[in-house]
């Protein structure tokens, strides 16, 4: 498609779904002046347990001589159009708050929110030897616990736990998950998957030895089950420059009576191991600032808080509509 005397091209075609580990984990959109590449955007499919499928923008870069010619705006517009064509609900990226791109996109009523400023969300990264060490580590689970891949039969339980997490984080007003959306985005065999999910379970014998507070008495009604779901982890593949292929954890949640038993670390290790096996070089996630115990746990793994160290902010827009895209690209 021609503009400003140049063209844009997308590699690969079509947009690669980030969680299909056997396929490409990201897409590159390039801007050309004749045969010369003068800019690019790297983006990938992501998933929010609260809001559903989305597009994450990793990088937009324009060569010096081609800046201030609306090429960056055009690249972002085409990324967002891909998001609409995939019926995505979320657009997100991490950036310095004073970057030109951030200032341009945020200076309107599009609905883009700086979640770092508004909700104290911190972006963390784990790479290099620390990433490989976590992926190869061994931390046995207590007797009676196991971690497995989620399946279609788990959807109703996952919905319950996702809502429980939103209350725990004080973000229930942002949680729009439904059974149908979760099924179609991750468990419908006739559709592409936007995420992978692990489940933590406990068997009846171990379960019966744990004292439950009144808010978890509902679990007692499931004593006829062989195992009880007590936690989950959602993740997907993407890209993070300068490292390349990247595995992102959207959410890890363990119900309160079952915490401090190694489930969180085992979730992290299993995802890191799967990411390494798929060629990922970097591991990332978001953590709320008030959750100091979680932040310390992640730092003990060797993670870098790039919000603290580099002032990187996390931005998200949801819902994603044609009118909001028009507002983003109108300035």
Buried (B, 14 or more C-beta within 10 A) or exposed (E): EEEEEBBBEBEEEEBBBBBBBEEBBBBBBBBBBEEEEBBBBBBBBBBBBBBBBBBBBBBBBBBEEBBEBBBBBBBBBBBBEBBBEBEBBBBBBBBEBEEBBBEBBBEBEBBBBBBBEEBEBBBBBBBEEBBBBBBEBEEEBEEBBEBEEBEEEBBEBBBEBBBBBBEBBEBEEBBBBEEEBBBBBBBEEEEBBBBBBBBBBBBBEBBEEBEBEEEBEEBEEEEEEEBBBBBBBBBBBBBBEEBEBBBBBBBBBBBEBBBEBBBBBBBBBBBBBBBBEEEBBBBBBBBBBEBEEBBEBBBEBBBBBBBBEEEBBBBBBBEBBEEBBEBBBEE
